[in-house]
């Protein structure tokens, strides 16, 4: 029996505009994922992202918007299996929901993470903590958007990611998902019942 491992890519969203269209960063990352799919035989391409916590609901998701861009840039012959992870609202969510929904049942293989240069270190760290060391995880950077201003906050965001995983063993996706579900913006706020008048 052959020992075949898959090559899977995940592209991480970065917000939607008020009209539900992708932000420039989300669009740049999606186009880079399409370019990657033309260069590398992908078994699966996961588009990851619901919306940023402060984005208003529009009926669209980052994942869906990116998939539309990717499909528009690829011919049917080039198109890998495109999957939508549409629950995440931040980088931790990107990693945890992608791993729990699409990767934990896969035999360890090659995972290519597509995101912006300023975001890459944290994204690779998160996927590296979620998956076993048998996975080969690599980054594929998009161009940096000319209007990007979040680079200065990258070190603090990296520290928050390290803090999140400080009590979670490598590869323990269930523990990471449980911890994420207790944090904003994922925690379900319980509504107090109003007494009958």
Secondary structure, 3 states (H helix, E strand, C coil): CCCCCCEEEEEECCCECCCCCECHHHHHHHHHHHHHHHHCCCCEEEEECCCCCCCCCCCCCHHHHHHHHHHHHCCCCCCCEEEEECCCCCHHHHHHHHHHHHHCCCCCCEEEEEECHHHHHHHHHHHHHHCCCCCEEEEEECCCCCCCCHHHHHHHHHHHHHHHHHHCCCCCHHHHHHHHHCCCCCCCCCCCCCCCC
